[in-house]
Amino acid sequence: MNIIGSAVVLTVDDPALSVRFFMSHLGFREVLVAQGATHLSRDDAATDIVLRGSAGLGHSQGHSPTQVRTIVSYSVTGIHAEYERLRREGARITLPLRLEPWGEWGLQLTDPNGVVVQLIEWVPPAGA
């Protein structure tokens, strides 16, 4: 097997809100809209995002999207500039930029449906 792509499928209450969030704040673009789902992609190494509505996904089908906390994590460069850009745009930053003890800068923002997006930038060890 050779994996040539990847996507995270997120079931949310209002997919249109999440689509706008990922497109406006994180630079994704729509590549396909079909059967109640919107497929988003970027031209870099980011995992694709597929957003679909939770309507019709009842407990009888084994789905309960409100019980799962989803975090989509991206390793980035230039995190300080991204943090300032997101603040200027009014993105909902739920964990401000900070340096973690294990050597990475990180921040989290949350989309209107509660999907948490984590941005991290690794700090090379001293002398590396």
C-alpha positions as CSV (number, residue, x, y, z in Angstrom):
1,M,0.0,0.0,0.0
2,N,1.2,3.5,-0.8
3,I,-0.8,6.3,0.8
4,I,-1.0,9.3,-1.6
5,G,-3.3,11.6,0.3
6,S,-5.2,12.0,3.5
7,A,-8.3,13.7,4.8
8,V,-10.0,14.2,8.1
9,V,-13.8,13.9,8.0
10,L,-15.5,16.2,10.5
11,T,-19.2,15.9,11.2
12,V,-20.5,19.3,12.6
13,D,-23.8,21.0,13.2
14,D,-23.2,23.8,10.7
15,P,-20.7,22.8,7.9
16,A,-21.0,26.2,6.2
17,L,-19.6,27.9,9.3
18,S,-16.6,25.6,9.4
19,V,-16.0,25.9,5.7
20,R,-15.8,29.7,6.0
21,F,-13.5,29.3,9.0
22,F,-11.0,27.0,7.3
23,M,-11.1,29.0,4.1
24,S,-10.8,32.5,5.6
25,H,-8.4,31.8,8.5
26,L,-6.3,28.8,7.3
27,G,-6.2,29.2,3.6
28,F,-8.1,26.2,2.4
29,R,-10.1,26.1,-0.8
30,E,-13.1,24.1,-1.9
31,V,-12.3,21.2,-4.2
32,L,-15.6,19.3,-4.2
33,V,-19.1,19.9,-2.8
34,A,-21.3,16.8,-3.1
35,Q,-23.9,14.8,-1.1
36,G,-23.9,17.2,1.8
37,A,-20.1,17.3,2.2
38,T,-17.5,19.9,1.3
39,H,-14.0,18.8,0.6
40,L,-11.3,21.4,1.4
41,S,-7.6,21.3,0.4
42,R,-4.4,23.3,0.3
43,D,-1.5,23.1,-2.1
44,D,1.0,22.2,0.7
45,A,1.3,19.2,3.0
46,A,-1.9,19.9,5.0
47,T,-4.3,17.1,5.5
48,D,-7.5,17.7,3.6
49,I,-10.6,18.5,5.5
50,V,-14.1,17.1,4.7
51,L,-17.0,18.8,6.5
52,R,-20.4,17.3,6.6
53,G,-23.5,18.1,8.5
54,S,-24.7,16.1,11.5
55,A,-28.4,16.2,10.5
56,G,-29.6,12.7,10.0
57,L,-26.8,11.1,11.9
58,G,-28.8,9.9,14.9
59,H,-27.9,7.6,17.8
60,S,-29.5,4.7,16.0
61,Q,-26.7,4.8,13.4
62,G,-24.0,4.9,16.1
63,H,-23.2,8.6,15.6
64,S,-23.0,11.1,18.3
65,P,-20.8,14.0,17.1
66,T,-21.3,16.1,20.1
67,Q,-19.5,13.6,22.3
68,V,-16.2,13.7,20.4
69,R,-13.7,16.5,20.8
70,T,-11.7,16.9,17.6
71,I,-8.3,18.6,17.3
72,V,-6.8,19.1,13.9
73,S,-3.1,19.8,14.4
74,Y,-0.7,21.4,11.8
75,S,3.0,21.9,12.1
76,V,3.8,25.4,10.6
77,T,6.5,27.9,10.1
78,G,6.3,31.5,11.0
79,I,3.9,30.9,13.9
80,H,4.4,34.3,15.5
81,A,3.3,36.1,12.3
82,E,0.4,33.7,12.0
83,Y,-0.7,34.4,15.6
84,E,-0.7,38.2,14.9
85,R,-2.6,37.7,11.6
86,L,-5.3,35.5,13.3
87,R,-5.7,38.1,16.1
88,R,-6.1,40.9,13.6
89,E,-8.7,38.8,11.7
90,G,-10.7,38.2,14.9
91,A,-10.3,34.4,14.9
92,R,-11.4,32.8,18.1
93,I,-8.0,32.0,19.7
94,T,-8.7,29.7,22.6
95,L,-5.1,29.0,23.7
96,P,-2.8,32.0,23.1
97,L,0.7,31.5,21.6
98,R,3.1,30.0,24.1
99,L,6.4,28.1,24.3
100,E,5.8,24.6,25.7
101,P,8.5,23.0,28.0
102,W,9.2,20.3,25.4
103,G,10.3,22.8,22.8
104,E,7.5,24.0,20.6
105,W,5.6,27.1,20.1
106,G,1.8,26.4,20.0
107,L,-1.6,28.0,19.9
108,Q,-5.1,26.8,19.4
109,L,-8.1,28.4,17.8
110,T,-11.7,27.0,17.6
111,D,-14.1,27.1,14.8
112,P,-17.8,28.0,15.2
113,N,-18.7,24.3,15.6
114,G,-16.2,23.6,18.3
115,V,-13.4,22.1,16.1
116,V,-10.1,22.9,17.7
117,V,-7.2,23.7,15.4
118,Q,-3.7,23.5,16.9
119,L,-0.8,25.2,15.2
120,I,2.7,24.3,16.3
121,E,6.2,25.2,15.4
122,W,9.1,23.1,16.6
123,V,12.0,24.9,18.2
124,P,15.4,23.3,17.3
125,P,17.4,22.3,20.4
126,A,20.2,24.6,21.4
127,G,23.3,23.9,19.3
128,A,21.3,22.1,16.5
